[in-house]
Structure formats: structure tokens, C-alpha cells
């Protein structure tokens, strides 16, 4: 048996891993943006809720 591995085999094996890493980074960035958006929006929601409760 030959000990040689064709060049395309490591490329094909690495491609799903690389795509997985990129996907995980995109998901993490999206989640972080959602958290930041909610954090910035929370005081405005509290003010609006207070206004509704007190009839303003």
C-alpha cells in the first residue's frame, strides 16, 4: 500500500471544519449584537411601561 494521500483529501476534510468555525463566529457575533441591542433598548422599555402604568 502506498503511504501517499491525495492532496484533495485533506482539503475536503478541512472544508467542513473551516465552514463550522466561520458559522460559529457569525452566530456568536449575531448573539452579541442582540444582547447589546436589548441592553440599549431596556431603559426605553422601562420608561414606556412606567408611562402606561401611571397614565401618562
N, C-alpha and C positions, 0 to 999 in steps of 0.2 A: 504494500500500500504506500502511496505517496504521502508525504507529510505536508504537501502544499495545500493551502486553502485559497480558492479563487478570490480575487480582490472584491468581487461583488458581495460575497457572504458577510464580511464584517460591516459593509455599508448597509446592507439590508437589515442586519441585526441592530445596528446603531440607530437607524432612522426612527423606529417607533420610540426608542428611549429619548431621543432628541425631541421628538414631537410631544412626548409626555412631559418633559421638562418645560418646554415652552408653554404648553397648555396650563400646567400648574402655575407658572408665573403670571399668565394672563388672568387666571381665576383669582389668584391672591391679590393682584392689583385691583381687580374689579371689586372684590370684597372690601379691601381697604378704602376704596373710593366711596362705597356705600356707607361704611361706618363713619367716614368723615362727613358725608352729606347729612346723615341722621344727626350727628353731633352738632353740626351747624344749624340744622333746622329745628332741633328740640326746643330751644328757648322761644322761638316764634310760635311753636305749637302750644307751649305752656301759656303764653300771653293770650293767644286766641281762646283757649279753653277757659281761662280766668274771665275774659270778657263775656263769654257766653254764660258763665255761671252767675255773674253779678249783673247781668242785663245791660251791659254797656254796648 
